[in-house]
Amino acid sequence: MLACLVAGGALAQGGPLFEAHSAAPGTAMDISIREIERRPRASVLAIEIRNVGSSVGSSFFLLCSIRQLARVRGGFRHIVKLEETPQRGQMLVGFLTAADEPPGRADVAFAAAAGKAQVVELEQFAPICDLRR
């Protein structure tokens, strides 16, 4: 599983927007993640799946890419996510300072989600994500 992280042309809060692409010669997976909006403590990601490959591989590509984004956004170890938000094919990811931080502090959309938001501790995936380098 190979990811190519690219700095996009648009700038957000002093830095380029995040992009990750899974496509590599000889692999079945072809997924792109693009940060399309940067909020103070959240990012809206557009996720384009052209070929899913294995479900485990694609899940880890998404998680490891979000882990990299969390590092870029300030070294966050915990995120909260809402899939298909703000619309289909997108994901809202909020960056938390601790696992028990109320998700609404990352973005008001998480407070309005009434329990649909999922908190993830990203470092539990470090052994797998770090193998991809």
C-alpha positions in Angstrom: 0.0 0.0 0.0 1.6 3.2 -1.1 0.4 6.7 -0.5 1.6 9.8 -2.2 1.1 13.0 -0.1 1.0 16.1 -2.2 0.7 19.8 -1.4 -2.2 21.2 -3.4 -2.2 24.6 -5.0 -4.7 26.2 -2.7 -3.6 27.7 0.6 -5.4 27.5 3.9 -4.4 29.2 7.1 -0.8 29.7 5.9 -0.3 26.2 4.3 -1.3 24.1 1.4 -4.3 21.9 1.6 -3.7 18.2 2.2 -3.9 15.5 -0.5 -3.2 11.8 -0.4 -3.4 9.3 -3.3 -3.2 5.5 -3.0 -2.7 4.7 -6.7 0.6 3.0 -7.4 1.7 0.7 -10.2 0.7 -2.9 -9.6 -1.9 -2.2 -6.9 -5.7 -2.6 -7.2 -6.6 0.2 -4.8 -7.1 3.7 -6.3 -8.4 6.2 -3.7 -7.8 10.0 -3.5 -8.4 12.2 -0.4 -8.4 15.9 -0.8 -8.8 18.5 1.9 -11.3 20.9 0.3 -12.0 23.1 3.3 -9.9 24.0 6.3 -11.7 25.2 9.4 -9.9 26.3 12.6 -10.0 22.7 14.2 -11.6 20.7 11.4 -11.1 19.7 7.8 -13.6 18.7 5.1 -12.2 15.9 3.0 -13.4 14.8 -0.4 -12.9 11.1 -0.8 -12.9 9.6 -4.3 -12.8 5.9 -4.6 -12.1 4.7 -8.2 -11.2 1.2 -7.1 -11.5 0.0 -3.5 -9.0 -2.9 -3.6 -9.2 -4.8 -0.3 -11.5 -3.5 2.4 -8.7 -3.7 5.0 -6.1 -2.0 2.8 -8.5 0.8 1.9 -9.6 1.3 5.5 -5.9 1.6 6.6 -5.1 4.0 3.7 -7.9 6.3 4.9 -6.9 6.1 8.6 -3.2 6.5 7.9 -3.9 9.5 5.6 -6.1 11.1 8.3 -3.3 10.4 10.9 -0.9 12.3 8.6 -3.3 15.2 8.2 -3.7 15.3 12.0 0.1 15.6 12.3 0.2 18.4 9.7 -2.7 20.2 11.4 -0.9 20.4 14.8 0.2 17.0 16.0 -3.2 15.8 17.1 -3.5 12.2 18.3 -7.4 12.2 18.5 -9.9 13.0 15.8 -13.7 13.0 15.6 -15.3 12.2 12.2 -18.6 12.4 10.5 -18.8 10.4 7.2 -20.9 11.7 4.3 -20.8 15.2 5.9 -21.3 17.9 4.7 -22.4 15.8 1.7 -22.0 12.4 0.1 -18.4 11.5 -0.7 -17.1 13.8 2.0 -16.0 13.5 5.5 -15.7 16.1 8.3 -12.7 15.5 10.5 -12.2 17.4 13.7 -9.0 17.5 15.7 -9.2 16.9 19.5 -6.7 17.7 22.2 -7.8 14.6 24.2 -10.1 11.6 23.7 -12.5 13.0 26.2 -12.7 16.5 24.8 -16.3 17.3 23.7 -16.4 16.9 19.9 -18.3 20.2 19.5 -15.2 22.1 20.5 -13.6 21.0 17.2 -16.5 22.2 15.1 -20.2 22.9 15.8 -21.2 20.3 13.3 -20.1 17.6 15.7 -22.3 19.0 18.5 -25.2 19.0 16.2 -24.6 15.4 15.1 -26.1 14.1 18.4 -23.9 11.1 19.0 -23.2 10.1 15.3 -19.7 11.4 15.5 -17.0 8.8 16.0 -13.8 9.6 18.1 -10.7 7.8 17.0 -7.3 7.5 18.8 -4.9 7.6 15.8 -1.8 6.4 17.5 -3.2 2.9 17.9 -2.7 2.6 14.1 1.0 3.8 14.3 2.6 0.4 13.9 0.7 -0.3 10.7 0.9 3.3 9.3 4.6 3.6 9.9 5.2 0.4 7.8 3.9 2.2 4.8 6.8 4.7 4.6 
